[in-house]
């Protein structure tokens, strides 16, 4: 269509004017040649652009008349004659008259020319003084910026050969400029992967789109022992005409910013770890579980291999002797590794006791009550970390290169140590890690301290309670018996549930189940007193209601205690069971061939209320009949109605012919849950 338009207008399409491609084009340098008479014999297109006269207007004219103001005429003639006579060049600034009448300052360089016939001419090269000055200023500024810039700069040609490298880049990469210039990118050390660098530069050369702030961390020949961070940017270079000259790379050392970001990230992770530990460590009052929680928090965030060891004396709540340089007996509570490693085989299995000599670092840690840090573990350090020679070999195989032991201290008492090792993480422990580990150990130590004292008190109460309960019921005339006592699984203390089987005169047997409302040693002691009183009153062969009447008076004298109790007396001669209830759960009766049911008894009030009587109810027990007495911990939960739970209890008694031990186990495992907060006393009797 364009060709047709030219043909229609009678014009032929001509060549397009070339675009400026170099510095001379940018400056528009003009050339003018004069003969010895001063007439213009050569006039370039740039001269027309600079002075305003066309070639037709200028050629053959005297230059001084065309271009020089009258006041400068004599000076110009003198300079012209001197150049022609001496052959010396002259350069300087001179005002010239433009065709439009204005005066313009030009930068000149004049010299004498000889042709092949010996004729003499004068050549004048001129450029606009203001434009030249601006270009010179720009070049000087660019040179200053490049040479004095703290940013590393490199210029490359389109083949990725270095054209320029500034001093800042020399300092950054540690390679002198002369080792760059003229060499290909692949022939010089690169700050990072040369394939990635070349790919980025070629992409920029092809698309013209800069790639900015390409982040990289690595090491350079200038500092091969430390990591540095750089921000790299890539640009395409073009001349004013759009010709691609090459590519530029800028390199900014952002190591300080990188380190600050890493430190800020570490601080955030430390705070998150401490917050996580506050929520996850000490969720139970079990020493072993608390130690496992601590180990799982610390690995792998702080260490690759973690062990929690407690002094055996502290775990047993025994007073420790004064620390000296002697050995210590540790009980391993938890071991955790971030990944499978032979270092686990060098650790003591949880639950095991191990004696560590006084020269071991973990022993030093608990003796001094201070952290022990070995930043870089050497061969001479491993024997002081490991338990024995075999463990030393295993730790060496695992690649343990940094070690930290932190004491577990609660209320001023050293309980044990948190033992940390690094194998895969290449960074050694530092003082910040010591502070973090100490904080975690301190929080965990308080939880371990609470757990060990709770377990001590609980074990004492449980021992007391079990000592107060009867042994396995002996054989009683006309009855087959089985019993169980199970402490609470998730409560903080032992309860006051009990059962008893008391032989009476005339082959009769008293069956007792009770529950002291409360927890701990006091509840267990109160249960023991009531059990003793029950045995004493049972020997008097009183009616069940009368026995409860006396127990009620005793309970009223005890402060702050309410007790429920079920007292039954079975007479094998009459096959009758007389029962009285003091606010207790009703017993269950299962007969062969019948449906299990709860005995319908007057509920009565708990012991300790005072001022009331207790009724005695009689129930017949035939051969094979099963009577089940229990405390409320067997059936009560926080999530189910009591009637539903009693129905479940009866459903387990559908086969009263089962062995009694099996029935006890069935009831406990079928009705109890690991998180139940009450203990259970269970007594099962079958008439023969």
ABEGO torsion letter per residue (X at the ends): XAAAAAAAAGBBBBBBBBBBABAAAAAGBBBBBBBAAGBBABBBAAAAAAAGBBAAAABGBBAAAAABBAAAAAAAAAAAAAAAAAGBBBBEBBBBBBAAGBBBBBBBBBBBBBBAAGBBBBBBBBBBAAAAAAAAAAAAAAAAAAAABABBBBBBBAAGBBABBBAAAAAAAGBBAAAABGBBAAABBBABBAAAAAAAAAAAAAAGBBBBGBBBBBBBAABAABBBBBBBBBBBBBBAAGBBAEBBBBBBBAAAAAAAAAAAAAAAAAAAAAAAAAAABGABABAAAAAAAAAAAAOAAABABBBBBBBAAAAAGBBBBBBBABBBBBBBABBBBABBBAAAAABBBBGBBBBBBAABAAAAAAAAGBBBBBABBBAAAAAAABABAAAAAAAAAAGBABBBBBBBBBGGBBAEBBBBBBAABABBBBAAAAAAAAAAAAAAAAAAAAAAAAAAAAAAAAAAAAAABBBBBBBBBGBBBBBBBBBBAABABBBABBBBBBBBBGGBBBBBBBBBBEBEAAAAAAAAAAAAAAAAAAAAGBBAAAAAAAAAAAAAABBGBBBBBBBBBBBAAAGBBBBBBBGBBBBBBBBBGBBBBBBBBBAEBBBGAEGBBBBBBBBBBBBGBBBBBBBAAAABBAABBAAAAAAAAAAAAABAABBAAAAAAAAAAAABBAABABBBBBBBBBBX
